[in-house]
Amino acid sequence: MKKIAYIEIDTHAEIAQSFIEIMQGSGEFAVDYYFSEKIKNQIETHDESVFLSDSSMILEQLKIKKYDVIIVGTVHRYFNTFQAIAEKYNTAFIIHNINFTKISRLDLLKNIFKEDIVYRLKLWWKEGLFYTSKTYEKAKNLLVLDEELCSGKFKFLPLFYTKYFEKPKNKVFTVVIPGGVSQKRRDYRKVFSTIKELENLSKNSNIENKMIEFVFLGKAKNQELKQVIDLERCLNYINVQYFTERVSPKDFEYWMQKADVLWCPIQQETTFFSQKETYGVTKMTGNLGDAIKYGKLAVFPQNYSSKLEFIVSEKQDVIRQLQELKNSDFDFQTKYNKELVQKNIENVLNELISI
């Protein structure tokens, strides 16, 4: 049995959860998980070996056992710690922002003063931010979770399988928009205006029953929260659901299973650490994994490049398109069943060990 250490002491609990689930029942690999308290509190585990960790402990913890490969789920801080790990062990980093891995020291310095100055100065002085690119270079392998981002030194790690695939039987057509309700990452202005247009059409058609529901499946705050509240108040023919706190895993799972279709109006351009990133080109959207896990067709903007059949390019009449997709099918179970995906990830892990 080959031994893996999976480390997540920073951000992506959902990725760690997906790794746990796909590796359950593996006959080839045994995994030890090292989580910060924040991450551990978000994770559902069963018989997995889970150890509480942080940047001050992890190097000493890794000395205790011999691992064939160490996988780090997020390298967005603690650069000095992860550089030390990468120099000593066979280490692979999961990459979420490709451009950030290549950022120059000069650009890092400039970006420190663009926003979050106190936090970024802390990364600079205490966590080795100055050595960001060097840290990534020290890793034996760099992994991406979207196959279309796989090129050159970036290897594809197949992680997502279809866990839920039964079609819902909703009386009210349910459109779920997964992700934090923020204009920074998704075009909520367009969503709000589209819903208002549909409300006016419904009013003019004298429709009595609410036959469509939009679920904003992420925390709404600031200006977007105000807009959602204002939107709800003016609706008589359409339901909207929203959340003012972080969506619990239980609620997220409930609404994702209930969804007839996903609407993912992601912004093409975004930034990480004030560095420009492009969804589908240098950055993966979590909506991709959501669609696979819950077996849902998903409507993405026209400018999002994807060859995946379950990703549908948005049309001008997006409401009609969403309604038509309710009766469309994609065979997630053939391509994304757990047995197949687990075998694929085992093949990749064996390659990481043999390098």
Secondary structure, DSSP 8 states (H G I E B T S, - for coil): -EEEEEEESSS-HHHHHHHHHHHTT-SSEEEEEEE-HHHHTT---SS-EEEE--TTTHHHHHHHS--SEEEES--SS-HHHHHHHHHHS-EEEE-S-HHHHT--HHHHHHHHTTS-HHHHHHHHHHS-GGGHHHHHHHSSEEEESSGGG--TTEEE--------------SSEEEEEES-B-TTTB-HHHHHHHHHHHHHHHHHTT--S--EEEEEEEEB-HHHHHHHHHHHHT-SS-EEEEESS---HHHHHHHHHH-SEEE--B-SEEEETTEEEEBTTTB--HHHHHHHHHT--EEE-TTS----TTEEE--SSHHHHHHHHTT----HHHHS-HHHHHHHHHHHHHHHHH-
